[in-house]
Amino acid sequence: MKKNSKKMFCGIDELIFDICAEDVFVKVKEKELINKHGIQYGEIYITSQKIKLKVNLPRAMGYQNNFFPYKYSDEDAMQLDLIKADIINALKKAVRGSYKNKVEKVELTAMIAVDSQDDIEKFCRLISEVFCDENKQSAQFINKRSDGFETVITGCVSAAIKNKLKIKVYDKGVKENMGENILRIEFVLLSRYLKQLFREESRTSIENILAAESLILLQKEFSVCYRTYVAPPIDECLKKTIRKLADKMIASRHPISAYREMTNKVHCLEEVRRALKMYAGKTGQSDNAKNRVVNEIKRKYGLNDNIYEILKRLKIT
């Protein structure tokens, strides 16, 4: 994946199913799922006395890893049937007796090549700022840079949004030691979301989820999730930042000083431009003067529009 690539890869990554054995005293044998290429693509395991099935769809379809998410193609129909048969056979061996199953969690993924690790850190901070939990905290993964001295945020996970989904963002390039800056955005659809999406419980079984109709439906949900649950609060966050920056500019009559006070809260130059437009409405500042402020902030403080461009790309998925 090239750094300057404008292509965004979207698809499905991991699925987790809840397996409910009719006999509560059934003995379950934990089992790894291996495809014909010898790649582990899932497992049957027990957690908190519950039986779970985890399926990594890219690996199941023969990818060496899950760097790229899986996107359904009509050519995959036969392979999907073989995977379903393999999973059902493994479940019969692992869970003695009859059982029911339903999908509990689905990860939808997008990957974007970005210019720098700084872009990923800024995007993570934005997500953490917008989707923090009630205690104003969000889980974060911290990684050290290669020099071993400086630490940066390379990923975060949001609290549950309306108890329907979580957002996970991180630097996939760092995780895979690629030497590239790859922003990975995952929407983790929770059971409440999936119940609404599929409506009938019978449509949430392994046999139905790993079918063309369901996979195509899930793929389309990435853009639905973003437009419905993610874009509106991010837009509101940016608007609040713009209003606050404009107010500081108006109060101080010094736009660059106002920006310096909010350096860690401003995400992109577009916010500065819009704040300056509001400032000009109150002070009569000329377009040339606004451009000089924008250029100076860009030159002195390295602020750019990369986050704004990422958000625009997400809106058109």
C-alpha positions, 0 to 999 in steps of 0.5 A, a space after each residue: 500500500 503506497 503512502 500517496 495512494 488515494 484508494 481506501 480499502 473497506 471490508 469485513 475483518 473479524 466475526 464473533 458468534 455466540 454458541 448456545 448448547 441446549 445441554 447446559 452441562 455439555 463438555 466443550 473442546 476448544 479448537 483452532 480452525 485451520 484452512 486448507 492452506 494451513 492458516 489459522 482463521 478462527 477458534 472455538 473457545 470458552 470465556 466466562 463460561 460461554 462458548 464463542 466462535 471467532 472467525 477471521 474472514 480474510 484469513 478464512 478466505 486464504 489471505 496470509 494475514 488480515 492486513 487487508 479486510 475482506 470484500 465479497 465477490 461472486 467468485 467467492 461463493 464456493 469458497 464460502 460454502 466450504 468454510 461454512 461446512 468446515 466451521 459446522 463440522 468443527 462445531 459438531 466435534 467441539 460441542 457435543 449435542 445440539 446447539 444454536 448460534 448467532 452473530 455477536 460482533 462484527 468488525 468492519 474495517 477501512 484502511 487509508 494511507 496517510 502522510 505521517 504518523 502525526 496524522 494518525 496521532 491527531 486522528 486518534 486524539 480527535 476520536 478520543 475527544 469526541 467519543 470518550 466515555 462518561 468519565 471523559 476517558 477512552 482506552 488508548 494503546 501507546 507505542 514507543 517510537 523507534 528511538 525508545 524515548 518519545 511515546 505517541 498515541 498510535 491508537 484508541 478505542 471509543 466507549 460504546 456509542 448508543 450501546 450499538 458500536 465502538 470505533 477503533 483506530 490505530 496505526 496498522 503500519 506500526 503494528 505490521 512493522 511496514 515502515 508506512 503510515 496506514 490508518 486503520 479504522 474499525 467499526 465494531 458492530 455490537 449485538 444490539 446493532 446487528 439485531 436491528 440490522 438483520 431483524 430476525 434472529 434466524 438471519 444471524 446464524 453462521 450459515 446466514 451471515 456467511 452468505 452473499 446477501 448478508 456479507 454485501 449488507 455488512 459491507 455497506 454498513 461501514 458508510 451507514 455507520 459513519 454517516 449516522 453515528 460518527 460524522 455528526 458528533 465529529 462535525 459538531 466537535 469541529 464546529 465548537 472548536 471553530 467557534 471557540 477559536 473565533 471567540 478568542 481571535 475576536 477577544 484578543 484581536 490577534 488570530 495567531 496568539 489565539 491559535 497558540 492558546 488552542 494548539 492542542 485542540 485545533 485539528 486542521 487548517 480548515 478550522 482556522 480558515 472558518 474561524 478567521 471568516 467569523 473573525 473577519 465578519 466582526 473586524 473587517 479583516 481582508 482576504 489577504 490578511 486571512 491568507 497571511 495568517 493561515 500561511 504563517 500558522 502552516 509554516 511556523 506550526 506545521 498545521 495542515 489539512 490532512 485530518 480534514 482530507 481524511 474526514 472528507 474521504 470517509 464521507 464518500 465511502 
